[in-house]
């Protein structure tokens, strides 16, 4: 593999980790909504984090 291919694989790996981590937090917050009053606030925070992870896919989050 060349350097460009390795860089693309790293970007995809990083994207996958961020999306999985944010998705897990979103699922956890959704479960809290069913059991706690404060769950709605937690769900909003987790949803925001997930949306940011999706928006940052493909290295867009590193661009300024």
PyMOL CGO cylinders between C-alpha atoms (Angstrom):
from pymol import cmd
from pymol.cgo import CYLINDER

trace = [
    CYLINDER, 0.00, 0.00, 0.00, 1.17, 3.49, -0.70, 0.3, 1, 1, 1, 1, 1, 1,
    CYLINDER, 1.17, 3.49, -0.70, 1.15, 6.44, 1.70, 0.3, 1, 1, 1, 1, 1, 1,
    CYLINDER, 1.15, 6.44, 1.70, -2.10, 7.84, 0.28, 0.3, 1, 1, 1, 1, 1, 1,
    CYLINDER, -2.10, 7.84, 0.28, -3.93, 4.54, 0.76, 0.3, 1, 1, 1, 1, 1, 1,
    CYLINDER, -3.93, 4.54, 0.76, -2.62, 4.22, 4.32, 0.3, 1, 1, 1, 1, 1, 1,
    CYLINDER, -2.62, 4.22, 4.32, -3.77, 7.77, 5.09, 0.3, 1, 1, 1, 1, 1, 1,
    CYLINDER, -3.77, 7.77, 5.09, -7.26, 7.00, 3.76, 0.3, 1, 1, 1, 1, 1, 1,
    CYLINDER, -7.26, 7.00, 3.76, -7.44, 3.83, 5.84, 0.3, 1, 1, 1, 1, 1, 1,
    CYLINDER, -7.44, 3.83, 5.84, -6.45, 5.82, 8.93, 0.3, 1, 1, 1, 1, 1, 1,
    CYLINDER, -6.45, 5.82, 8.93, -9.16, 8.42, 8.21, 0.3, 1, 1, 1, 1, 1, 1,
    CYLINDER, -9.16, 8.42, 8.21, -11.78, 5.69, 7.86, 0.3, 1, 1, 1, 1, 1, 1,
    CYLINDER, -11.78, 5.69, 7.86, -10.56, 3.96, 11.01, 0.3, 1, 1, 1, 1, 1, 1,
    CYLINDER, -10.56, 3.96, 11.01, -10.71, 7.22, 12.97, 0.3, 1, 1, 1, 1, 1, 1,
    CYLINDER, -10.71, 7.22, 12.97, -14.19, 8.01, 11.58, 0.3, 1, 1, 1, 1, 1, 1,
    CYLINDER, -14.19, 8.01, 11.58, -15.42, 4.55, 12.52, 0.3, 1, 1, 1, 1, 1, 1,
    CYLINDER, -15.42, 4.55, 12.52, -14.15, 4.87, 16.09, 0.3, 1, 1, 1, 1, 1, 1,
    CYLINDER, -14.15, 4.87, 16.09, -15.70, 8.33, 16.58, 0.3, 1, 1, 1, 1, 1, 1,
    CYLINDER, -15.70, 8.33, 16.58, -19.04, 7.23, 15.13, 0.3, 1, 1, 1, 1, 1, 1,
    CYLINDER, -19.04, 7.23, 15.13, -19.10, 4.03, 17.19, 0.3, 1, 1, 1, 1, 1, 1,
    CYLINDER, -19.10, 4.03, 17.19, -18.18, 5.88, 20.40, 0.3, 1, 1, 1, 1, 1, 1,
    CYLINDER, -18.18, 5.88, 20.40, -20.79, 8.59, 19.77, 0.3, 1, 1, 1, 1, 1, 1,
    CYLINDER, -20.79, 8.59, 19.77, -23.40, 5.99, 18.79, 0.3, 1, 1, 1, 1, 1, 1,
    CYLINDER, -23.40, 5.99, 18.79, -22.81, 4.06, 22.01, 0.3, 1, 1, 1, 1, 1, 1,
    CYLINDER, -22.81, 4.06, 22.01, -23.24, 7.25, 24.05, 0.3, 1, 1, 1, 1, 1, 1,
    CYLINDER, -23.24, 7.25, 24.05, -26.42, 8.01, 22.11, 0.3, 1, 1, 1, 1, 1, 1,
    CYLINDER, -26.42, 8.01, 22.11, -27.83, 4.55, 22.84, 0.3, 1, 1, 1, 1, 1, 1,
    CYLINDER, -27.83, 4.55, 22.84, -26.87, 4.85, 26.51, 0.3, 1, 1, 1, 1, 1, 1,
    CYLINDER, -26.87, 4.85, 26.51, -28.56, 8.25, 26.75, 0.3, 1, 1, 1, 1, 1, 1,
    CYLINDER, -28.56, 8.25, 26.75, -31.68, 6.93, 25.02, 0.3, 1, 1, 1, 1, 1, 1,
    CYLINDER, -31.68, 6.93, 25.02, -31.92, 4.19, 27.64, 0.3, 1, 1, 1, 1, 1, 1,
    CYLINDER, -31.92, 4.19, 27.64, -31.61, 6.81, 30.39, 0.3, 1, 1, 1, 1, 1, 1,
    CYLINDER, -31.61, 6.81, 30.39, -34.53, 8.75, 28.89, 0.3, 1, 1, 1, 1, 1, 1,
    CYLINDER, -34.53, 8.75, 28.89, -36.74, 5.79, 29.64, 0.3, 1, 1, 1, 1, 1, 1,
    CYLINDER, -36.74, 5.79, 29.64, -35.72, 5.70, 33.31, 0.3, 1, 1, 1, 1, 1, 1,
    CYLINDER, -35.72, 5.70, 33.31, -34.67, 9.20, 34.41, 0.3, 1, 1, 1, 1, 1, 1,
    CYLINDER, -34.67, 9.20, 34.41, -36.06, 12.70, 34.27, 0.3, 1, 1, 1, 1, 1, 1,
    CYLINDER, -36.06, 12.70, 34.27, -32.60, 14.08, 33.40, 0.3, 1, 1, 1, 1, 1, 1,
    CYLINDER, -32.60, 14.08, 33.40, -32.43, 11.68, 30.46, 0.3, 1, 1, 1, 1, 1, 1,
    CYLINDER, -32.43, 11.68, 30.46, -33.74, 14.18, 27.91, 0.3, 1, 1, 1, 1, 1, 1,
    CYLINDER, -33.74, 14.18, 27.91, -30.82, 16.52, 28.57, 0.3, 1, 1, 1, 1, 1, 1,
    CYLINDER, -30.82, 16.52, 28.57, -28.36, 13.64, 28.29, 0.3, 1, 1, 1, 1, 1, 1,
    CYLINDER, -28.36, 13.64, 28.29, -30.01, 12.48, 25.08, 0.3, 1, 1, 1, 1, 1, 1,
    CYLINDER, -30.01, 12.48, 25.08, -29.69, 15.96, 23.57, 0.3, 1, 1, 1, 1, 1, 1,
    CYLINDER, -29.69, 15.96, 23.57, -25.97, 16.07, 24.43, 0.3, 1, 1, 1, 1, 1, 1,
    CYLINDER, -25.97, 16.07, 24.43, -25.34, 12.60, 23.01, 0.3, 1, 1, 1, 1, 1, 1,
    CYLINDER, -25.34, 12.60, 23.01, -27.30, 13.39, 19.85, 0.3, 1, 1, 1, 1, 1, 1,
    CYLINDER, -27.30, 13.39, 19.85, -25.24, 16.54, 19.40, 0.3, 1, 1, 1, 1, 1, 1,
    CYLINDER, -25.24, 16.54, 19.40, -22.00, 14.58, 19.77, 0.3, 1, 1, 1, 1, 1, 1,
    CYLINDER, -22.00, 14.58, 19.77, -23.18, 11.98, 17.25, 0.3, 1, 1, 1, 1, 1, 1,
    CYLINDER, -23.18, 11.98, 17.25, -24.21, 14.65, 14.73, 0.3, 1, 1, 1, 1, 1, 1,
    CYLINDER, -24.21, 14.65, 14.73, -20.78, 16.30, 15.08, 0.3, 1, 1, 1, 1, 1, 1,
    CYLINDER, -20.78, 16.30, 15.08, -19.05, 12.94, 14.51, 0.3, 1, 1, 1, 1, 1, 1,
    CYLINDER, -19.05, 12.94, 14.51, -21.09, 12.43, 11.32, 0.3, 1, 1, 1, 1, 1, 1,
    CYLINDER, -21.09, 12.43, 11.32, -20.36, 15.99, 10.15, 0.3, 1, 1, 1, 1, 1, 1,
    CYLINDER, -20.36, 15.99, 10.15, -16.62, 15.45, 10.74, 0.3, 1, 1, 1, 1, 1, 1,
    CYLINDER, -16.62, 15.45, 10.74, -16.41, 12.24, 8.64, 0.3, 1, 1, 1, 1, 1, 1,
    CYLINDER, -16.41, 12.24, 8.64, -13.68, 11.97, 6.06, 0.3, 1, 1, 1, 1, 1, 1,
    CYLINDER, -13.68, 11.97, 6.06, -11.38, 14.36, 7.88, 0.3, 1, 1, 1, 1, 1, 1,
    CYLINDER, -11.38, 14.36, 7.88, -13.71, 17.37, 7.58, 0.3, 1, 1, 1, 1, 1, 1,
    CYLINDER, -13.71, 17.37, 7.58, -13.41, 17.92, 11.34, 0.3, 1, 1, 1, 1, 1, 1,
    CYLINDER, -13.41, 17.92, 11.34, -9.70, 18.56, 10.98, 0.3, 1, 1, 1, 1, 1, 1,
    CYLINDER, -9.70, 18.56, 10.98, -10.17, 21.23, 8.29, 0.3, 1, 1, 1, 1, 1, 1,
    CYLINDER, -10.17, 21.23, 8.29, -10.15, 24.85, 9.42, 0.3, 1, 1, 1, 1, 1, 1,
]
cmd.load_cgo(trace, "trace")
